[in-house]
Amino acid sequence: MATRSHAHHEQRALKLSLYGVLCFVVLGIGFALITKSDAILFDGVYSLIAFCMAIVTLKVARLAQRPDDDKFHFGYTAMEPTLNLFKSLIVIVTCVFALTGAVNRLLAGGNQAEYGLAIVYGVISTTGCFYIAWRMRRSSMDYRSDLVGVEAKTWFVDGLLSFAVLLGFIVAWSLELSGLGHYAPLVDPLLLITLVVLALPIPAKILFDSLKEVVAMAPPEDVVDEIENQLLETLTDVSTEHVELRVSKRGRVTYLLVHVVVADDFEVRGIAALDQIREKSESELKQWNPEIVMDMLFVRDRELAG
């Protein structure tokens, strides 16, 4: 029941992102045609890419809820970091392409735009993007969804882009009013360059984090330490000599391989007793993080724990 509720809330958050992106695609491209601004056009194209990826994200989120089958023995959750990797690559390529165009336009003397309408766009877009980013961030923390978390970061980047557009056009509008209008055409390409510089670090980080999950690298050391502390608390009633933990994260699922090296005084009361220890440990861990999947092995020879 909890899993079903989690999936429902995740789908609702992703649909909010989808509808929000669709609105901003229309808003951005429409204002770009009216104002003749390359910066607003880039913002609109960024939203269009996000719209296309949001549709794919909804599909992957549904697949991630499926159990394992003959094709995917460990379930479909590995698709999540793969999708996030793909999304970050698209954003990075878009940013690099926009940066090249902005530099060329700057060297050609800049670009004249309708700054008054551009300021209106900047206010609407900035407010909307940061609001949706806040909503998505709350949902990702409440329901431990990496997909929603990446969407929140994408919206935050879009909010930064829109805010930079707003500030830039306020500057350009001020230049026109102050008699320095000949500098105003330089604002649009300079603004676009600024947008790219602001936008690139976040998809680059998503790319690196997703790549670590795709190649099954361990999570950060502080995360592993926290998991290990939680695990050891569940084994306080077991006479152990050492507990060896290996952690792998794929999308929303955190997989634990645990080797419990039992002490000399550990008494085996049958396989059923070992199953009870494992079930108790996993149950308590799932209360802390419902997305944990664990295999627990009991050994006496420490070398077998690796």
Secondary structure by P-SEA (a helix, b strand, c coil): caaaaaaaaaaaaaaaaaaaaaaaaaaaaaaaaaaccaaaaaaaaaaaaaaaaaaaaaaaaaaaaccccccccccccaaaaaaaaaaaaaaaaaaaaaaaaaaaaaaacbbbcaaaaaaaaaaaaaaaaaaaaaaaaaaaaacccaaaaaaaaaaaaaaaaaaaaaaaaaaaaaaaaacccccccaaaaaaaaaaaaaccaaaaaaaaaaaaaaacccccaaaaaaaaaaaaaaaccccccbbbbbbbbcccbbbbbbbbbcccccccccaaaaaaaaaaaaaaaaaacccccbbbbbbccccccc
